[in-house]
């Protein structure tokens, strides 16, 4: 072990000296300093691993199997880190198929977010809207100028319908109703979030389903329908 250890030290020391001497030229033995530094590091690491194998006094087959297992673990961890965004997208697709309205969020290399929603059997696009930390099931309604919550959903999100003034007229499938205006500190669909979003709360019993309106959708850079999918682009 002692000899191999000192070989590793010599590799590191010699490499460091060569890097210092050739720093101004930017190359060592035909390699740029970065490549040469990596080569020195790997050589020293290989020498240390070899010294460990020699010192363990274990059979070569057992040592080789142990090294192969650790190498596999390292490769899996590296692959998981490199493809972390793709793995997040796969998880989102699975959850989107299992949970109706669950959004598929994708962040591209430029930091732009797209959220994909699936069409329900009744032809509507459902979106899980997070209102101040409370998930609310909504239907995307591009004909609605504002996002509207049912009284029940508003109560779950922390707005007390009994304390609201229902003075704003709104048109619903059941005719004209009145709503109250509140402000959500945060409102998000997937990874698309808006702060201090004005929201209307319908009178109790006058709205069956909460609606995601244009005051949210209109803040996006764009949206389009592709078959059974609605794609929101932030």
Phi, psi and omega in degrees: 000320185300316182296313182294323178300315181289333173296318178298317179298319180295320179298313179296315181296314180296319178297319179297318179298315179297322179294319180294317182294321186258017183300319183292326181281335180081002180223148175226118179055039177086356178251149174289161188300326179294314178296318180295321178298320177295321179296317178298316180299314181294322178297315179295320179296319177298321179295320179293320177298318179298320179295324177294321179296316180297319184286337184287338181058026178264161177296146184300322181298315179296317180297318180297319179296317178299315179297322180295320178297313180296322178297319179296317179299316180297317180295320179296317179296318178296317179295320178298321179290316182295325183251032184297322181291320178296321179294323175297321179295319178298317179298321179294321178296319179296314180295325178295327178282331182273326184246111180302135180085353180291124186280146172263112182255133179228132175249121182277181184295338179271002179087006178276140183253136170237141179236128181251130178245144180263145179285140176281172180295334180275004177093354179268153174265122181260140179225134173277109180263122178269113182250108180051040177090358180251122178287132180232128178280122181233162171252133179288122182230098181286353175271351179266126181289335183228156171286131185234132177253146169291161180299324181292315179294321179298319180296320178295329180277000176103006178257121183275109181302331182292338182261004184262154176256112183269086185240356184262118180286136178224152178262130178234175178296338180264010181110195181280134177227181178239150183224164177245148181263132174228174179231125176272127178299318175222140174220125186218147170240112187062232180265004177269116185236143173232142181253148178053051182271123175294135181225144175262144176245120182286154176302147179305131177083000184257353180220129183272333186219133177292150186239138172264110188259187187287342178291344170262307184298324182291347178276353182280161176286342178172164175205150178206159181255128177234094182066241181267015182238140172249122185252120177258131181242123181274000000 
